[in-house]
Amino acid sequence: MKCGHCGKECPDDMSYCGYCGSLFEGPVVTPEPVNQRRCVGCGRIIHWDANACQYCGHDYRTRR
């Protein structure tokens, strides 16, 4: 686990950082880059920058 205060790696079973003494409130989670989304027309997963859904044809370039 990485300390959210100093960034040092610590064992997962620790309550406090052994380097800076900060209390662990939980693991620091870095979100993965988003590269997909759900189509508003059919709900299927499509690529995040698609101009049109390949399943239902919903066109994101026009307003409906």
PyMOL commands that place a pseudoatom at each C-alpha (Angstrom):
pseudoatom trace, name=CA, resn=MET, resi=1, chain=A, elem=C, hetatm=0, pos=[0.000, 0.000, 0.000]
pseudoatom trace, name=CA, resn=LYS, resi=2, chain=A, elem=C, hetatm=0, pos=[1.210, 3.518, -0.741]
pseudoatom trace, name=CA, resn=CYS, resi=3, chain=A, elem=C, hetatm=0, pos=[0.987, 6.257, 1.904]
pseudoatom trace, name=CA, resn=GLY, resi=4, chain=A, elem=C, hetatm=0, pos=[-1.332, 9.061, 0.778]
pseudoatom trace, name=CA, resn=HIS, resi=5, chain=A, elem=C, hetatm=0, pos=[0.781, 11.644, 2.624]
pseudoatom trace, name=CA, resn=CYS, resi=6, chain=A, elem=C, hetatm=0, pos=[4.417, 10.828, 1.753]
pseudoatom trace, name=CA, resn=GLY, resi=7, chain=A, elem=C, hetatm=0, pos=[3.985, 8.306, -1.088]
pseudoatom trace, name=CA, resn=LYS, resi=8, chain=A, elem=C, hetatm=0, pos=[6.185, 5.578, 0.452]
pseudoatom trace, name=CA, resn=GLU, resi=9, chain=A, elem=C, hetatm=0, pos=[5.289, 1.893, 0.040]
pseudoatom trace, name=CA, resn=CYS, resi=10, chain=A, elem=C, hetatm=0, pos=[4.149, 0.233, 3.292]
pseudoatom trace, name=CA, resn=PRO, resi=11, chain=A, elem=C, hetatm=0, pos=[2.855, -3.259, 4.145]
pseudoatom trace, name=CA, resn=ASP, resi=12, chain=A, elem=C, hetatm=0, pos=[-0.921, -3.641, 3.742]
pseudoatom trace, name=CA, resn=ASP, resi=13, chain=A, elem=C, hetatm=0, pos=[-1.536, -4.587, 7.387]
pseudoatom trace, name=CA, resn=MET, resi=14, chain=A, elem=C, hetatm=0, pos=[-0.175, -1.317, 8.862]
pseudoatom trace, name=CA, resn=SER, resi=15, chain=A, elem=C, hetatm=0, pos=[-2.450, 1.332, 10.416]
pseudoatom trace, name=CA, resn=TYR, resi=16, chain=A, elem=C, hetatm=0, pos=[0.190, 4.084, 10.338]
pseudoatom trace, name=CA, resn=CYS, resi=17, chain=A, elem=C, hetatm=0, pos=[2.942, 4.909, 7.861]
pseudoatom trace, name=CA, resn=GLY, resi=18, chain=A, elem=C, hetatm=0, pos=[6.338, 3.767, 9.126]
pseudoatom trace, name=CA, resn=TYR, resi=19, chain=A, elem=C, hetatm=0, pos=[8.027, 6.736, 7.403]
pseudoatom trace, name=CA, resn=CYS, resi=20, chain=A, elem=C, hetatm=0, pos=[5.897, 9.795, 8.216]
pseudoatom trace, name=CA, resn=GLY, resi=21, chain=A, elem=C, hetatm=0, pos=[3.514, 8.449, 10.898]
pseudoatom trace, name=CA, resn=SER, resi=22, chain=A, elem=C, hetatm=0, pos=[0.310, 9.333, 9.016]
pseudoatom trace, name=CA, resn=LEU, resi=23, chain=A, elem=C, hetatm=0, pos=[-2.827, 7.305, 9.741]
pseudoatom trace, name=CA, resn=PHE, resi=24, chain=A, elem=C, hetatm=0, pos=[-3.939, 5.156, 6.799]
pseudoatom trace, name=CA, resn=GLU, resi=25, chain=A, elem=C, hetatm=0, pos=[-7.531, 5.924, 5.920]
pseudoatom trace, name=CA, resn=GLY, resi=26, chain=A, elem=C, hetatm=0, pos=[-7.509, 3.443, 3.059]
pseudoatom trace, name=CA, resn=PRO, resi=27, chain=A, elem=C, hetatm=0, pos=[-5.442, 2.674, -0.013]
pseudoatom trace, name=CA, resn=VAL, resi=28, chain=A, elem=C, hetatm=0, pos=[-4.729, 5.416, -2.517]
pseudoatom trace, name=CA, resn=VAL, resi=29, chain=A, elem=C, hetatm=0, pos=[-6.493, 4.474, -5.742]
pseudoatom trace, name=CA, resn=THR, resi=30, chain=A, elem=C, hetatm=0, pos=[-5.454, 5.996, -9.038]
pseudoatom trace, name=CA, resn=PRO, resi=31, chain=A, elem=C, hetatm=0, pos=[-8.312, 5.721, -11.535]
pseudoatom trace, name=CA, resn=GLU, resi=32, chain=A, elem=C, hetatm=0, pos=[-7.612, 4.107, -14.875]
pseudoatom trace, name=CA, resn=PRO, resi=33, chain=A, elem=C, hetatm=0, pos=[-8.045, 6.332, -17.909]
pseudoatom trace, name=CA, resn=VAL, resi=34, chain=A, elem=C, hetatm=0, pos=[-11.574, 6.136, -19.253]
pseudoatom trace, name=CA, resn=ASN, resi=35, chain=A, elem=C, hetatm=0, pos=[-11.635, 4.776, -22.791]
pseudoatom trace, name=CA, resn=GLN, resi=36, chain=A, elem=C, hetatm=0, pos=[-15.212, 3.569, -23.110]
pseudoatom trace, name=CA, resn=ARG, resi=37, chain=A, elem=C, hetatm=0, pos=[-18.767, 4.678, -22.342]
pseudoatom trace, name=CA, resn=ARG, resi=38, chain=A, elem=C, hetatm=0, pos=[-22.321, 3.451, -22.683]
pseudoatom trace, name=CA, resn=CYS, resi=39, chain=A, elem=C, hetatm=0, pos=[-24.362, 4.490, -25.695]
pseudoatom trace, name=CA, resn=VAL, resi=40, chain=A, elem=C, hetatm=0, pos=[-27.332, 6.672, -24.760]
pseudoatom trace, name=CA, resn=GLY, resi=41, chain=A, elem=C, hetatm=0, pos=[-29.366, 5.017, -27.515]
pseudoatom trace, name=CA, resn=CYS, resi=42, chain=A, elem=C, hetatm=0, pos=[-28.963, 1.314, -26.749]
pseudoatom trace, name=CA, resn=GLY, resi=43, chain=A, elem=C, hetatm=0, pos=[-26.834, 1.118, -23.578]
pseudoatom trace, name=CA, resn=ARG, resi=44, chain=A, elem=C, hetatm=0, pos=[-24.048, -0.980, -25.085]
pseudoatom trace, name=CA, resn=ILE, resi=45, chain=A, elem=C, hetatm=0, pos=[-20.394, -0.163, -24.412]
pseudoatom trace, name=CA, resn=ILE, resi=46, chain=A, elem=C, hetatm=0, pos=[-18.683, 1.855, -27.151]
pseudoatom trace, name=CA, resn=HIS, resi=47, chain=A, elem=C, hetatm=0, pos=[-15.321, 3.623, -27.457]
pseudoatom trace, name=CA, resn=TRP, resi=48, chain=A, elem=C, hetatm=0, pos=[-15.232, 6.969, -25.636]
pseudoatom trace, name=CA, resn=ASP, resi=49, chain=A, elem=C, hetatm=0, pos=[-14.557, 9.071, -28.730]
pseudoatom trace, name=CA, resn=ALA, resi=50, chain=A, elem=C, hetatm=0, pos=[-16.916, 7.295, -31.163]
pseudoatom trace, name=CA, resn=ASN, resi=51, chain=A, elem=C, hetatm=0, pos=[-18.971, 9.632, -33.363]
pseudoatom trace, name=CA, resn=ALA, resi=52, chain=A, elem=C, hetatm=0, pos=[-21.705, 7.037, -33.811]
pseudoatom trace, name=CA, resn=CYS, resi=53, chain=A, elem=C, hetatm=0, pos=[-22.717, 3.826, -32.040]
pseudoatom trace, name=CA, resn=GLN, resi=54, chain=A, elem=C, hetatm=0, pos=[-21.743, 0.781, -34.093]
pseudoatom trace, name=CA, resn=TYR, resi=55, chain=A, elem=C, hetatm=0, pos=[-24.726, -1.180, -32.682]
pseudoatom trace, name=CA, resn=CYS, resi=56, chain=A, elem=C, hetatm=0, pos=[-27.740, 1.148, -32.988]
pseudoatom trace, name=CA, resn=GLY, resi=57, chain=A, elem=C, hetatm=0, pos=[-26.351, 3.977, -35.143]
pseudoatom trace, name=CA, resn=HIS, resi=58, chain=A, elem=C, hetatm=0, pos=[-26.981, 6.771, -32.623]
pseudoatom trace, name=CA, resn=ASP, resi=59, chain=A, elem=C, hetatm=0, pos=[-25.086, 9.759, -34.014]
pseudoatom trace, name=CA, resn=TYR, resi=60, chain=A, elem=C, hetatm=0, pos=[-23.297, 11.866, -31.381]
pseudoatom trace, name=CA, resn=ARG, resi=61, chain=A, elem=C, hetatm=0, pos=[-22.465, 14.603, -33.890]
pseudoatom trace, name=CA, resn=THR, resi=62, chain=A, elem=C, hetatm=0, pos=[-26.084, 15.777, -34.090]
pseudoatom trace, name=CA, resn=ARG, resi=63, chain=A, elem=C, hetatm=0, pos=[-28.464, 16.973, -31.401]
pseudoatom trace, name=CA, resn=ARG, resi=64, chain=A, elem=C, hetatm=0, pos=[-31.666, 14.986, -30.990]
for i in range(1, 64): cmd.bond("trace and resi %d" % i, "trace and resi %d" % (i + 1))
show_as sticks, trace
zoom trace
